[in-house]
Amino acid sequence: MEILPESEQFFALEFIKKLVLAWDPDFTKLTPSEREELEQATKEIENGETVSHDAINWD
């Protein structure tokens, strides 16, 4: 995804979501704990509380 221009990343993500749902319609069902973790992660992303890949020492 990151190799695509930023203007095309959203389209690619939405396209992949549609492919996954067509392949497995139950894919989006979450357990209660998964739902809670997803909601927390979404809030962190919206608030900019993420770590960039460049800030991680991958060695």
C-alpha distance matrix in Angstrom:
0.0 3.8 5.5 5.6 8.7 9.0 11.2 8.9 6.1 9.1 10.2 7.4 7.8 11.5 11.7 10.4 12.9 15.6 15.2 15.7 18.6 20.2 20.1 21.4 22.9 23.9 20.4 20.5 23.9 24.0 26.9 28.5 27.3 23.6 24.0 25.5 22.7 20.0 22.1 22.6 19.0 18.3 21.3 20.2 16.8 18.9 21.4 19.1 20.3 17.2 17.1 14.7 13.4 15.9 18.7 18.6 20.7 18.9 22.1
3.8 0.0 3.8 5.4 7.5 7.8 10.9 9.8 7.4 10.7 12.5 10.5 10.8 14.4 15.1 14.1 16.3 19.1 19.0 19.3 22.1 23.9 23.8 25.0 26.3 27.2 23.6 23.4 26.6 26.3 29.0 30.3 28.7 25.3 25.6 26.6 23.7 21.2 23.1 23.0 19.3 18.8 21.3 19.6 16.3 18.4 20.4 17.6 18.8 15.7 15.0 12.1 10.8 12.7 15.8 16.1 18.3 16.9 20.1
5.5 3.8 0.0 3.8 6.6 8.6 11.3 9.9 8.8 12.5 13.5 11.3 12.7 16.1 16.0 15.3 18.2 20.4 19.9 20.8 23.7 25.0 24.9 26.5 28.1 29.3 25.8 26.0 29.4 29.4 32.2 33.6 32.1 28.6 29.1 30.2 27.3 24.8 26.7 26.8 23.0 22.5 25.0 23.4 20.0 22.0 24.0 21.1 22.4 19.3 18.3 15.1 13.4 14.6 18.1 18.4 20.0 18.4 21.2
5.6 5.4 3.8 0.0 3.8 6.2 8.0 6.2 6.0 9.8 10.3 8.7 10.8 13.8 13.6 13.8 16.6 18.5 18.4 19.7 22.4 23.4 23.9 25.7 26.9 28.5 25.2 25.2 28.7 29.1 32.1 33.5 32.4 28.8 28.8 30.2 27.6 24.7 26.4 26.9 23.3 22.1 24.7 23.6 19.9 21.4 23.7 21.2 23.0 20.3 19.9 16.9 15.9 17.3 20.6 21.2 23.2 21.8 24.7
8.7 7.5 6.6 3.8 0.0 3.8 5.4 5.5 6.5 9.8 10.6 10.4 12.5 14.9 15.3 16.2 18.6 20.3 20.7 22.3 24.5 25.7 26.6 28.2 29.1 30.7 27.6 27.1 30.6 30.9 34.0 35.1 34.0 30.5 30.2 31.3 28.9 25.9 27.1 27.5 24.0 22.5 24.7 23.6 19.9 20.7 22.9 20.4 22.8 20.4 20.3 17.2 16.9 17.8 21.0 22.3 24.5 23.6 26.6
9.0 7.8 8.6 6.2 3.8 0.0 3.8 5.4 5.2 7.6 9.7 10.2 11.3 13.5 14.9 15.8 17.5 19.5 20.6 21.8 23.6 25.2 26.4 27.6 28.1 29.4 26.3 25.3 28.8 28.9 31.9 32.6 31.6 28.3 27.6 28.5 26.3 23.3 24.1 24.4 21.1 19.4 21.3 20.4 16.6 17.1 19.4 17.1 19.7 17.7 18.1 15.4 15.8 17.0 19.8 21.3 24.0 23.4 26.8
11.2 10.9 11.3 8.0 5.4 3.8 0.0 3.8 5.8 6.9 8.0 9.7 11.4 12.7 13.9 15.7 17.2 18.6 20.0 21.7 23.2 24.5 26.1 27.5 27.7 29.4 26.6 25.6 29.2 29.6 32.9 33.6 33.0 29.7 28.6 29.8 28.0 24.7 25.2 26.1 23.0 20.8 22.7 22.4 18.6 18.5 21.1 19.3 22.2 20.6 21.4 18.9 19.5 20.8 23.5 25.0 27.7 27.1 30.5
8.9 9.8 9.9 6.2 5.5 5.4 3.8 0.0 3.8 5.6 5.4 6.3 8.8 10.2 10.7 12.4 14.5 15.7 16.7 18.6 20.3 21.3 22.7 24.5 24.9 26.8 24.0 23.4 27.1 27.9 31.3 32.4 31.9 28.4 27.6 29.2 27.3 23.9 24.9 26.1 22.9 20.8 23.3 23.1 19.3 19.7 22.6 20.9 23.4 21.4 22.1 19.7 19.7 21.4 24.2 25.2 27.8 26.6 29.9
6.1 7.4 8.8 6.0 6.5 5.2 5.8 3.8 0.0 3.8 5.5 5.1 6.2 8.7 9.8 10.6 12.4 14.4 15.4 16.6 18.5 20.0 21.1 22.4 23.0 24.5 21.4 20.7 24.3 24.8 28.0 29.1 28.4 24.9 24.3 25.8 23.7 20.4 21.6 22.6 19.3 17.5 20.2 19.8 16.1 16.9 19.8 18.1 20.2 18.1 18.9 16.7 16.7 18.8 21.4 22.2 24.9 23.7 27.2
9.1 10.7 12.5 9.8 9.8 7.6 6.9 5.6 3.8 0.0 3.8 5.5 5.2 6.2 8.5 10.0 10.7 12.5 14.4 15.5 16.7 18.5 20.1 21.1 21.0 22.6 19.8 18.7 22.2 22.9 26.2 27.1 26.8 23.4 22.3 23.9 22.3 18.8 19.6 21.0 18.1 15.7 18.4 18.7 15.1 15.3 18.6 17.6 19.9 18.3 19.8 18.2 18.8 21.2 23.4 24.2 27.2 26.2 29.8
10.2 12.5 13.5 10.3 10.6 9.7 8.0 5.4 5.5 3.8 0.0 3.8 5.5 5.2 6.1 8.6 10.0 10.7 12.4 14.4 15.5 16.6 18.5 20.0 20.0 22.2 19.7 19.0 22.7 24.0 27.5 28.8 28.8 25.2 24.2 26.2 24.8 21.2 22.2 24.0 21.2 18.8 21.7 22.2 18.7 18.9 22.3 21.4 23.6 22.0 23.3 21.6 21.8 24.2 26.6 27.2 29.9 28.6 32.1
7.4 10.5 11.3 8.7 10.4 10.2 9.7 6.3 5.1 5.5 3.8 0.0 3.8 5.5 5.0 6.1 8.6 9.9 10.5 12.3 14.3 15.3 16.5 18.3 18.9 20.9 18.2 18.0 21.8 22.9 26.4 28.1 27.8 24.1 23.6 25.8 24.0 20.5 22.2 23.8 20.7 18.9 22.1 22.2 18.8 19.7 23.1 21.7 23.5 21.4 22.3 20.5 20.0 22.6 25.2 25.3 27.8 26.1 29.4
7.8 10.8 12.7 10.8 12.5 11.3 11.4 8.8 6.2 5.2 5.5 3.8 0.0 3.8 5.4 5.2 6.2 8.8 9.9 10.7 12.4 14.3 15.4 16.4 16.8 18.3 15.4 14.8 18.5 19.4 22.8 24.3 24.1 20.4 19.8 22.0 20.2 16.8 18.4 20.2 17.2 15.4 18.8 19.1 15.8 16.9 20.3 19.3 20.8 18.8 20.2 18.9 18.8 21.7 23.8 23.8 26.6 25.0 28.5
11.5 14.4 16.1 13.8 14.9 13.5 12.7 10.2 8.7 6.2 5.2 5.5 3.8 0.0 3.8 5.5 5.1 6.4 8.8 10.0 10.7 12.4 14.4 15.3 15.0 17.0 14.7 13.8 17.6 19.0 22.6 24.1 24.4 20.8 19.8 22.2 21.1 17.4 18.7 21.0 18.5 16.3 19.5 20.5 17.4 17.9 21.6 21.2 22.9 21.3 23.1 22.1 22.3 25.3 27.2 27.3 30.2 28.7 32.2
11.7 15.1 16.0 13.6 15.3 14.9 13.9 10.7 9.8 8.5 6.1 5.0 5.4 3.8 0.0 3.8 5.4 5.2 6.3 8.8 10.0 10.6 12.5 14.3 14.6 17.1 15.0 15.1 18.8 20.7 24.4 26.3 26.7 22.9 22.3 25.0 23.7 20.2 21.9 24.2 21.6 19.7 23.1 23.9 20.8 21.5 25.1 24.4 26.0 24.2 25.5 24.2 23.9 26.8 29.0 28.9 31.4 29.6 32.8
10.4 14.1 15.3 13.8 16.2 15.8 15.7 12.4 10.6 10.0 8.6 6.1 5.2 5.5 3.8 0.0 3.8 5.4 5.0 6.2 8.6 9.8 10.6 12.2 13.2 15.2 12.5 13.1 16.8 18.4 22.0 24.2 24.3 20.5 20.3 23.1 21.5 18.3 20.5 22.6 19.8 18.5 22.2 22.7 19.8 21.2 24.6 23.8 24.9 22.7 23.9 22.7 22.1 25.2 27.3 26.7 29.1 27.0 30.2
12.9 16.3 18.2 16.6 18.6 17.5 17.2 14.5 12.4 10.7 10.0 8.6 6.2 5.1 5.4 3.8 0.0 3.8 5.5 5.2 6.2 8.6 9.9 10.4 10.6 12.4 9.8 9.7 13.5 15.3 19.0 21.0 21.5 17.8 17.2 20.2 19.1 15.7 17.7 20.3 17.9 16.4 20.0 21.1 18.6 19.6 23.2 22.9 23.9 22.2 23.9 23.3 23.1 26.5 28.1 27.6 30.2 28.3 31.7
15.6 19.1 20.4 18.5 20.3 19.5 18.6 15.7 14.4 12.5 10.7 9.9 8.8 6.4 5.2 5.4 3.8 0.0 3.8 5.5 5.2 6.1 8.6 9.9 9.6 12.4 10.9 11.2 14.8 17.3 21.0 23.2 24.1 20.6 19.8 23.0 22.3 18.9 20.7 23.5 21.4 19.6 23.2 24.5 22.0 22.7 26.4 26.3 27.4 25.9 27.6 26.9 26.7 29.9 31.7 31.2 33.8 31.8 35.1
15.2 19.0 19.9 18.4 20.7 20.6 20.0 16.7 15.4 14.4 12.4 10.5 9.9 8.8 6.3 5.0 5.5 3.8 0.0 3.8 5.5 5.1 6.2 8.6 9.8 12.6 10.9 12.4 15.8 18.3 21.8 24.5 25.1 21.5 21.4 24.7 23.6 20.5 22.7 25.3 23.0 21.7 25.4 26.4 23.8 25.0 28.6 28.1 29.0 27.1 28.3 27.5 26.7 30.0 32.0 31.1 33.3 31.0 34.0
15.7 19.3 20.8 19.7 22.3 21.8 21.7 18.6 16.6 15.5 14.4 12.3 10.7 10.0 8.8 6.2 5.2 5.5 3.8 0.0 3.8 5.4 5.1 6.0 7.7 9.6 7.4 9.3 12.6 14.8 18.3 21.1 21.7 18.1 18.3 21.7 20.6 17.7 20.3 22.8 20.7 19.9 23.6 24.5 22.4 23.9 27.4 27.0 27.5 25.5 26.9 26.4 25.7 29.2 30.8 29.6 31.9 29.5 32.6
18.6 22.1 23.7 22.4 24.5 23.6 23.2 20.3 18.5 16.7 15.5 14.3 12.4 10.7 10.0 8.6 6.2 5.2 5.5 3.8 0.0 3.8 5.4 5.0 4.7 7.4 6.4 7.7 10.8 13.8 17.3 20.0 21.2 17.9 17.5 21.1 20.7 17.7 19.8 22.8 21.2 20.0 23.6 25.1 23.2 24.2 27.8 27.9 28.5 27.0 28.8 28.6 28.3 31.8 33.2 32.2 34.7 32.6 35.7
20.2 23.9 25.0 23.4 25.7 25.2 24.5 21.3 20.0 18.5 16.6 15.3 14.3 12.4 10.6 9.8 8.6 6.1 5.1 5.4 3.8 0.0 3.8 5.7 6.0 9.6 9.4 11.3 14.0 17.2 20.6 23.4 24.8 21.5 21.2 24.8 24.4 21.5 23.6 26.6 24.9 23.7 27.3 28.7 26.6 27.6 31.2 31.2 32.0 30.3 31.9 31.5 30.9 34.3 36.0 35.0 37.3 35.0 38.0
20.1 23.8 24.9 23.9 26.6 26.4 26.1 22.7 21.1 20.1 18.5 16.5 15.4 14.4 12.5 10.6 9.9 8.6 6.2 5.1 5.4 3.8 0.0 3.8 6.5 9.2 8.7 11.5 13.9 16.8 20.0 23.2 24.2 20.9 21.3 24.9 24.2 21.6 24.2 27.0 25.1 24.4 28.1 29.2 27.3 28.7 32.2 32.0 32.3 30.4 31.7 31.3 30.3 33.8 35.5 34.1 36.1 33.5 36.3
21.4 25.0 26.5 25.7 28.2 27.6 27.5 24.5 22.4 21.1 20.0 18.3 16.4 15.3 14.3 12.2 10.4 9.9 8.6 6.0 5.0 5.7 3.8 0.0 3.8 5.5 5.4 8.6 10.4 13.4 16.5 19.7 20.9 17.9 18.3 22.0 21.6 19.3 21.9 24.7 23.3 22.8 26.4 27.7 26.2 27.6 31.0 31.1 31.1 29.4 31.0 31.0 30.3 33.9 35.2 33.7 35.8 33.4 36.2
22.9 26.3 28.1 26.9 29.1 28.1 27.7 24.9 23.0 21.0 20.0 18.9 16.8 15.0 14.6 13.2 10.6 9.6 9.8 7.7 4.7 6.0 6.5 3.8 0.0 3.8 5.5 7.2 8.8 12.4 15.5 18.4 20.2 17.4 17.0 20.8 21.0 18.6 20.6 23.8 22.8 21.9 25.3 27.1 25.7 26.7 30.1 30.7 30.9 29.7 31.6 31.9 31.6 35.2 36.3 35.1 37.5 35.4 38.4
23.9 27.2 29.3 28.5 30.7 29.4 29.4 26.8 24.5 22.6 22.2 20.9 18.3 17.0 17.1 15.2 12.4 12.4 12.6 9.6 7.4 9.6 9.2 5.5 3.8 0.0 3.8 5.5 5.6 9.2 12.0 15.1 16.9 14.4 14.4 18.2 18.6 16.6 18.8 21.9 21.2 20.8 24.0 25.8 24.9 26.1 29.3 30.0 29.8 28.7 30.7 31.3 31.1 34.9 35.6 34.2 36.6 34.5 37.5
20.4 23.6 25.8 25.2 27.6 26.3 26.6 24.0 21.4 19.8 19.7 18.2 15.4 14.7 15.0 12.5 9.8 10.9 10.9 7.4 6.4 9.4 8.7 5.4 5.5 3.8 0.0 3.8 5.6 8.2 11.4 14.6 15.6 12.5 12.9 16.6 16.2 14.1 16.7 19.5 18.4 18.1 21.6 23.0 21.9 23.4 26.6 27.0 26.7 25.3 27.1 27.7 27.4 31.1 31.9 30.5 32.8 30.8 33.8
20.5 23.4 26.0 25.2 27.1 25.3 25.6 23.4 20.7 18.7 19.0 18.0 14.8 13.8 15.1 13.1 9.7 11.2 12.4 9.3 7.7 11.3 11.5 8.6 7.2 5.5 3.8 0.0 3.8 6.2 9.9 12.3 13.7 10.6 10.0 13.8 13.9 11.4 13.6 16.7 15.9 15.3 18.6 20.3 19.5 20.6 23.7 24.5 24.4 23.5 25.7 26.5 26.7 30.4 31.0 29.9 32.6 30.9 34.2
23.9 26.6 29.4 28.7 30.6 28.8 29.2 27.1 24.3 22.2 22.7 21.8 18.5 17.6 18.8 16.8 13.5 14.8 15.8 12.6 10.8 14.0 13.9 10.4 8.8 5.6 5.6 3.8 0.0 3.8 7.0 9.6 11.6 9.3 8.9 12.7 13.5 11.9 13.8 16.9 16.8 16.6 19.6 21.5 21.3 22.4 25.2 26.3 25.8 25.1 27.4 28.7 28.9 32.7 32.9 31.6 34.3 32.7 35.8
24.0 26.3 29.4 29.1 30.9 28.9 29.6 27.9 24.8 22.9 24.0 22.9 19.4 19.0 20.7 18.4 15.3 17.3 18.3 14.8 13.8 17.2 16.8 13.4 12.4 9.2 8.2 6.2 3.8 0.0 3.8 6.4 7.9 5.6 5.7 9.3 10.1 9.2 11.3 14.0 14.3 14.7 17.4 19.1 19.4 20.7 23.2 24.3 23.3 22.8 25.2 26.8 27.2 30.9 30.7 29.4 32.1 30.7 33.8
26.9 29.0 32.2 32.1 34.0 31.9 32.9 31.3 28.0 26.2 27.5 26.4 22.8 22.6 24.4 22.0 19.0 21.0 21.8 18.3 17.3 20.6 20.0 16.5 15.5 12.0 11.4 9.9 7.0 3.8 0.0 3.8 5.5 5.1 6.2 8.7 9.9 10.5 12.3 14.3 15.3 16.3 18.5 20.0 21.0 22.4 24.4 25.7 24.3 24.0 26.2 28.3 28.7 32.4 31.8 30.3 32.8 31.6 34.5
28.5 30.3 33.6 33.5 35.1 32.6 33.6 32.4 29.1 27.1 28.8 28.1 24.3 24.1 26.3 24.2 21.0 23.2 24.5 21.1 20.0 23.4 23.2 19.7 18.4 15.1 14.6 12.3 9.6 6.4 3.8 0.0 3.8 5.5 5.1 6.3 8.8 9.9 10.7 12.5 14.3 15.4 16.8 18.6 20.1 21.2 22.8 24.6 23.0 23.3 25.9 28.3 29.2 32.7 31.8 30.6 33.2 32.4 35.4
27.3 28.7 32.1 32.4 34.0 31.6 33.0 31.9 28.4 26.8 28.8 27.8 24.1 24.4 26.7 24.3 21.5 24.1 25.1 21.7 21.2 24.8 24.2 20.9 20.2 16.9 15.6 13.7 11.6 7.9 5.5 3.8 0.0 3.8 5.4 5.1 6.2 8.6 9.9 10.7 12.3 14.2 15.5 16.7 18.5 20.1 21.3 22.7 20.7 20.8 23.1 25.7 26.5 30.0 28.8 27.4 30.0 29.3 32.2
23.6 25.3 28.6 28.8 30.5 28.3 29.7 28.4 24.9 23.4 25.2 24.1 20.4 20.8 22.9 20.5 17.8 20.6 21.5 18.1 17.9 21.5 20.9 17.9 17.4 14.4 12.5 10.6 9.3 5.6 5.1 5.5 3.8 0.0 3.8 5.4 5.1 6.1 8.6 9.9 10.5 12.1 14.3 15.3 16.4 18.2 20.0 21.0 19.3 19.0 21.2 23.4 24.0 27.6 26.8 25.5 28.1 27.1 30.2
24.0 25.6 29.1 28.8 30.2 27.6 28.6 27.6 24.3 22.3 24.2 23.6 19.8 19.8 22.3 20.3 17.2 19.8 21.4 18.3 17.5 21.2 21.3 18.3 17.0 14.4 12.9 10.0 8.9 5.7 6.2 5.1 5.4 3.8 0.0 3.8 5.5 5.1 6.1 8.6 9.9 10.5 12.4 14.3 15.4 16.5 18.4 20.0 18.8 19.0 21.8 23.9 25.0 28.5 27.8 27.0 29.9 29.2 32.5
25.5 26.6 30.2 30.2 31.3 28.5 29.8 29.2 25.8 23.9 26.2 25.8 22.0 22.2 25.0 23.1 20.2 23.0 24.7 21.7 21.1 24.8 24.9 22.0 20.8 18.2 16.6 13.8 12.7 9.3 8.7 6.3 5.1 5.4 3.8 0.0 3.8 5.5 5.2 6.2 8.7 9.9 10.8 12.5 14.4 15.5 16.7 18.5 16.9 17.6 20.5 23.1 24.5 27.8 26.6 25.9 28.9 28.6 31.8
22.7 23.7 27.3 27.6 28.9 26.3 28.0 27.3 23.7 22.3 24.8 24.0 20.2 21.1 23.7 21.5 19.1 22.3 23.6 20.6 20.7 24.4 24.2 21.6 21.0 18.6 16.2 13.9 13.5 10.1 9.9 8.8 6.2 5.1 5.5 3.8 0.0 3.8 5.5 5.1 6.1 8.6 10.0 10.6 12.3 14.3 15.4 16.5 14.6 14.7 17.2 19.8 21.0 24.3 23.2 22.3 25.2 24.8 28.0
20.0 21.2 24.8 24.7 25.9 23.3 24.7 23.9 20.4 18.8 21.2 20.5 16.8 17.4 20.2 18.3 15.7 18.9 20.5 17.7 17.7 21.5 21.6 19.3 18.6 16.6 14.1 11.4 11.9 9.2 10.5 9.9 8.6 6.1 5.1 5.5 3.8 0.0 3.8 5.4 5.1 6.1 8.6 9.9 10.5 12.2 14.2 15.3 14.2 14.0 16.8 18.9 20.1 23.6 22.9 22.3 25.4 24.9 28.4
22.1 23.1 26.7 26.4 27.1 24.1 25.2 24.9 21.6 19.6 22.2 22.2 18.4 18.7 21.9 20.5 17.7 20.7 22.7 20.3 19.8 23.6 24.2 21.9 20.6 18.8 16.7 13.6 13.8 11.3 12.3 10.7 9.9 8.6 6.1 5.2 5.5 3.8 0.0 3.8 5.5 5.1 6.3 8.7 10.0 10.6 12.4 14.3 13.5 14.4 17.7 19.9 21.8 25.0 24.1 24.0 27.4 27.3 30.8
22.6 23.0 26.8 26.9 27.5 24.4 26.1 26.1 22.6 21.0 24.0 23.8 20.2 21.0 24.2 22.6 20.3 23.5 25.3 22.8 22.8 26.6 27.0 24.7 23.8 21.9 19.5 16.7 16.9 14.0 14.3 12.5 10.7 9.9 8.6 6.2 5.1 5.4 3.8 0.0 3.8 5.4 5.2 6.3 8.8 10.0 10.7 12.4 10.8 11.9 15.2 17.9 20.0 22.9 21.6 21.5 24.9 25.1 28.6
19.0 19.3 23.0 23.3 24.0 21.1 23.0 22.9 19.3 18.1 21.2 20.7 17.2 18.5 21.6 19.8 17.9 21.4 23.0 20.7 21.2 24.9 25.1 23.3 22.8 21.2 18.4 15.9 16.8 14.3 15.3 14.3 12.3 10.5 9.9 8.7 6.1 5.1 5.5 3.8 0.0 3.8 5.4 5.1 6.2 8.6 9.9 10.6 9.1 9.2 12.3 14.7 16.5 19.6 18.7 18.5 21.9 22.0 25.6
18.3 18.8 22.5 22.1 22.5 19.4 20.8 20.8 17.5 15.7 18.8 18.9 15.4 16.3 19.7 18.5 16.4 19.6 21.7 19.9 20.0 23.7 24.4 22.8 21.9 20.8 18.1 15.3 16.6 14.7 16.3 15.4 14.2 12.1 10.5 9.9 8.6 6.1 5.1 5.4 3.8 0.0 3.8 5.4 5.2 6.2 8.6 9.9 9.8 10.4 13.8 15.7 17.8 20.8 20.3 20.6 24.2 24.3 28.0
21.3 21.3 25.0 24.7 24.7 21.3 22.7 23.3 20.2 18.4 21.7 22.1 18.8 19.5 23.1 22.2 20.0 23.2 25.4 23.6 23.6 27.3 28.1 26.4 25.3 24.0 21.6 18.6 19.6 17.4 18.5 16.8 15.5 14.3 12.4 10.8 10.0 8.6 6.3 5.2 5.4 3.8 0.0 3.8 5.5 5.1 6.1 8.6 8.4 10.3 14.1 16.3 19.0 21.6 20.6 21.4 25.0 25.6 29.3
20.2 19.6 23.4 23.6 23.6 20.4 22.4 23.1 19.8 18.7 22.2 22.2 19.1 20.5 23.9 22.7 21.1 24.5 26.4 24.5 25.1 28.7 29.2 27.7 27.1 25.8 23.0 20.3 21.5 19.1 20.0 18.6 16.7 15.3 14.3 12.5 10.6 9.9 8.7 6.3 5.1 5.4 3.8 0.0 3.8 5.5 5.1 6.2 4.8 6.7 10.4 13.0 15.8 18.2 16.9 17.8 21.4 22.3 25.9
16.8 16.3 20.0 19.9 19.9 16.6 18.6 19.3 16.1 15.1 18.7 18.8 15.8 17.4 20.8 19.8 18.6 22.0 23.8 22.4 23.2 26.6 27.3 26.2 25.7 24.9 21.9 19.5 21.3 19.4 21.0 20.1 18.5 16.4 15.4 14.4 12.3 10.5 10.0 8.8 6.2 5.2 5.5 3.8 0.0 3.8 5.4 5.1 5.7 6.1 9.7 11.3 14.0 16.6 16.0 17.1 20.8 21.4 25.1
18.9 18.4 22.0 21.4 20.7 17.1 18.5 19.7 16.9 15.3 18.9 19.7 16.9 17.9 21.5 21.2 19.6 22.7 25.0 23.9 24.2 27.6 28.7 27.6 26.7 26.1 23.4 20.6 22.4 20.7 22.4 21.2 20.1 18.2 16.5 15.5 14.3 12.2 10.6 10.0 8.6 6.2 5.1 5.5 3.8 0.0 3.8 5.5 7.6 9.2 12.8 14.2 17.2 19.4 18.9 20.4 24.2 24.9 28.7
21.4 20.4 24.0 23.7 22.9 19.4 21.1 22.6 19.8 18.6 22.3 23.1 20.3 21.6 25.1 24.6 23.2 26.4 28.6 27.4 27.8 31.2 32.2 31.0 30.1 29.3 26.6 23.7 25.2 23.2 24.4 22.8 21.3 20.0 18.4 16.7 15.4 14.2 12.4 10.7 9.9 8.6 6.1 5.1 5.4 3.8 0.0 3.8 5.5 8.4 11.9 13.8 17.2 18.9 17.8 19.6 23.4 24.7 28.2
19.1 17.6 21.1 21.2 20.4 17.1 19.3 20.9 18.1 17.6 21.4 21.7 19.3 21.2 24.4 23.8 22.9 26.3 28.1 27.0 27.9 31.2 32.0 31.1 30.7 30.0 27.0 24.5 26.3 24.3 25.7 24.6 22.7 21.0 20.0 18.5 16.5 15.3 14.3 12.4 10.6 9.9 8.6 6.2 5.1 5.5 3.8 0.0 3.8 5.6 8.7 10.2 13.7 15.2 14.2 16.3 20.0 21.4 25.0
20.3 18.8 22.4 23.0 22.8 19.7 22.2 23.4 20.2 19.9 23.6 23.5 20.8 22.9 26.0 24.9 23.9 27.4 29.0 27.5 28.5 32.0 32.3 31.1 30.9 29.8 26.7 24.4 25.8 23.3 24.3 23.0 20.7 19.3 18.8 16.9 14.6 14.2 13.5 10.8 9.1 9.8 8.4 4.8 5.7 7.6 5.5 3.8 0.0 3.8 7.0 9.8 13.1 14.8 13.1 14.6 18.3 19.8 23.2
17.2 15.7 19.3 20.3 20.4 17.7 20.6 21.4 18.1 18.3 22.0 21.4 18.8 21.3 24.2 22.7 22.2 25.9 27.1 25.5 27.0 30.3 30.4 29.4 29.7 28.7 25.3 23.5 25.1 22.8 24.0 23.3 20.8 19.0 19.0 17.6 14.7 14.0 14.4 11.9 9.2 10.4 10.3 6.7 6.1 9.2 8.4 5.6 3.8 0.0 3.8 6.5 9.5 11.6 10.3 11.4 15.2 16.3 19.9
17.1 15.0 18.3 19.9 20.3 18.1 21.4 22.1 18.9 19.8 23.3 22.3 20.2 23.1 25.5 23.9 23.9 27.6 28.3 26.9 28.8 31.9 31.7 31.0 31.6 30.7 27.1 25.7 27.4 25.2 26.2 25.9 23.1 21.2 21.8 20.5 17.2 16.8 17.7 15.2 12.3 13.8 14.1 10.4 9.7 12.8 11.9 8.7 7.0 3.8 0.0 3.8 6.5 8.2 6.6 7.7 11.5 12.9 16.4
14.7 12.1 15.1 16.9 17.2 15.4 18.9 19.7 16.7 18.2 21.6 20.5 18.9 22.1 24.2 22.7 23.3 26.9 27.5 26.4 28.6 31.5 31.3 31.0 31.9 31.3 27.7 26.5 28.7 26.8 28.3 28.3 25.7 23.4 23.9 23.1 19.8 18.9 19.9 17.9 14.7 15.7 16.3 13.0 11.3 14.2 13.8 10.2 9.8 6.5 3.8 0.0 3.8 5.3 5.4 7.2 10.8 11.9 15.4
13.4 10.8 13.4 15.9 16.9 15.8 19.5 19.7 16.7 18.8 21.8 20.0 18.8 22.3 23.9 22.1 23.1 26.7 26.7 25.7 28.3 30.9 30.3 30.3 31.6 31.1 27.4 26.7 28.9 27.2 28.7 29.2 26.5 24.0 25.0 24.5 21.0 20.1 21.8 20.0 16.5 17.8 19.0 15.8 14.0 17.2 17.2 13.7 13.1 9.5 6.5 3.8 0.0 3.8 5.4 5.5 8.5 8.7 12.4
15.9 12.7 14.6 17.3 17.8 17.0 20.8 21.4 18.8 21.2 24.2 22.6 21.7 25.3 26.8 25.2 26.5 29.9 30.0 29.2 31.8 34.3 33.8 33.9 35.2 34.9 31.1 30.4 32.7 30.9 32.4 32.7 30.0 27.6 28.5 27.8 24.3 23.6 25.0 22.9 19.6 20.8 21.6 18.2 16.6 19.4 18.9 15.2 14.8 11.6 8.2 5.3 3.8 0.0 3.8 5.5 7.7 9.0 12.0
18.7 15.8 18.1 20.6 21.0 19.8 23.5 24.2 21.4 23.4 26.6 25.2 23.8 27.2 29.0 27.3 28.1 31.7 32.0 30.8 33.2 36.0 35.5 35.2 36.3 35.6 31.9 31.0 32.9 30.7 31.8 31.8 28.8 26.8 27.8 26.6 23.2 22.9 24.1 21.6 18.7 20.3 20.6 16.9 16.0 18.9 17.8 14.2 13.1 10.3 6.6 5.4 5.4 3.8 0.0 3.8 6.7 9.2 12.0
18.6 16.1 18.4 21.2 22.3 21.3 25.0 25.2 22.2 24.2 27.2 25.3 23.8 27.3 28.9 26.7 27.6 31.2 31.1 29.6 32.2 35.0 34.1 33.7 35.1 34.2 30.5 29.9 31.6 29.4 30.3 30.6 27.4 25.5 27.0 25.9 22.3 22.3 24.0 21.5 18.5 20.6 21.4 17.8 17.1 20.4 19.6 16.3 14.6 11.4 7.7 7.2 5.5 5.5 3.8 0.0 3.8 5.8 8.9
20.7 18.3 20.0 23.2 24.5 24.0 27.7 27.8 24.9 27.2 29.9 27.8 26.6 30.2 31.4 29.1 30.2 33.8 33.3 31.9 34.7 37.3 36.1 35.8 37.5 36.6 32.8 32.6 34.3 32.1 32.8 33.2 30.0 28.1 29.9 28.9 25.2 25.4 27.4 24.9 21.9 24.2 25.0 21.4 20.8 24.2 23.4 20.0 18.3 15.2 11.5 10.8 8.5 7.7 6.7 3.8 0.0 3.8 5.6
18.9 16.9 18.4 21.8 23.6 23.4 27.1 26.6 23.7 26.2 28.6 26.1 25.0 28.7 29.6 27.0 28.3 31.8 31.0 29.5 32.6 35.0 33.5 33.4 35.4 34.5 30.8 30.9 32.7 30.7 31.6 32.4 29.3 27.1 29.2 28.6 24.8 24.9 27.3 25.1 22.0 24.3 25.6 22.3 21.4 24.9 24.7 21.4 19.8 16.3 12.9 11.9 8.7 9.0 9.2 5.8 3.8 0.0 3.8
22.1 20.1 21.2 24.7 26.6 26.8 30.5 29.9 27.2 29.8 32.1 29.4 28.5 32.2 32.8 30.2 31.7 35.1 34.0 32.6 35.7 38.0 36.3 36.2 38.4 37.5 33.8 34.2 35.8 33.8 34.5 35.4 32.2 30.2 32.5 31.8 28.0 28.4 30.8 28.6 25.6 28.0 29.3 25.9 25.1 28.7 28.2 25.0 23.2 19.9 16.4 15.4 12.4 12.0 12.0 8.9 5.6 3.8 0.0
